[in-house]
């Protein structure tokens, strides 16, 4: 079969003005980046249209290292809805260069269910990630300068919590020392780098509603703690307006298209294992404004992305999906059913059957949060008819809608069965709203405990001394009203990536809390999750090169 990049190159892209006209976006409002990409002002959001839209959330069972294919399914579903005469648009996250050149690859879908131009979206796109990186590091530089210029006056911070970011997987930068080489080089202290999708500015970009809200949130970013135990924020530096200026273009969502011409709003890119894992509220609402069926996704498994989509994004944006599509694969079911590297290839019905417990747990979690759920199996060539029949029969027995999709191999046509199921289910039994996993009035420990016990199935939560001290500080500073964003491995319900399926008899360990006062959420660090990934033995970068003037190796 052709590579994703080869398929994308063969597509005759429509002019972005034609894509805009097809869904009713006034072309004079676009800021074009060439012929196939444009910025769309968020001011075009129509809240009345948003309320009328049939929002569809795509999430997944616990993924494998190869992923489950949520983006491919999201793209295929949106195209299939359009093929069946239902006006659909798509809202997705932007890819990070770290995974693109590392292990996971890009984030534009695959096969014949892609958003294009694939190579531009997966690389620098419209510069949103670079703008966030620069704005974040500008705050770090201004903070270091403030400390340097005022230390002779007796000013100091007993703790600095603002690190730097880079959109590259670089384990050597996780922990660093700055200010080496003499007094003129600044004050020496420990610091470090996170990957750009973990930046609080990324979370802010995805939650902000306009420039005023963006600046307000930037002002509230916590940078450190003063000697008298008070929060020191960006507003204390007096530079929030300058940082907002750096982000003015990045704040506007991007419009592209699928291989079949479906409008796709791609904006923001927080990871779901270290952040809230959703595209921007503005992009989602633009998709809802200019369609009748908006399809969006939340990162990794439903225990991470979907929980945060519902508990954080829906709560803040006052939206809710009318249906949630849960994506599974036979390969994923096998892994959660006990397949190991030593297991012979071929049909393994017993492993598939055992792996269904992982699927069931995600379904019940979503239903508990008020969602109507249908399951789709992302089909691969190696799947056997018996394995597919086993999953279909299991879903039928659970009275859960089920459809096989072949978006990767057949594009929108391969997702028509799923599209019909989605439309019929929304018409007959839409989700009525969101039953949040916790109350905003709960303290941060109680919020984490509710997520851990109800969503993950943990017996309890262990809070380290550092986490307990931070929980006390959070309450003291009045930040305990914020929702909680758990940073946890995506491969397991537990905080141990090796425990697949549906683990039991475990506790979640919270190592620390990170205050995102601008994003208005508290990040709970579970287990040994890292906010700066490393590169594998053979990173994807080894395959990326020019061949006869064309880029090859992107996936």
PyMOL commands that set and color helices and strands:
alter all, ss='L'
color gray80, all
select helices_A, chain A and resi 4-10+16-23+27-29+42-44+47-52+70-83+97-101+118-122+128-153+171-173+183-185+196-198+200-207+211-219+234-237+240-246+281-289+302-317+330-336+349-368+385-397+407-429+444-456+465-476+540-543
alter helices_A, ss='H'
color red, helices_A
select strands_A, chain A and resi 31-32+38-40+54-60+88-92+109-110+113-116+157-160+164-166+176-178+189-191+193-195+222-226+231-233+253-258+263-266+293-297+323-328+373-378+401-405+460-463+483-487+507-516+521-526+545-547+550-552
alter strands_A, ss='S'
color yellow, strands_A
deselect
rebuild
show_as cartoon
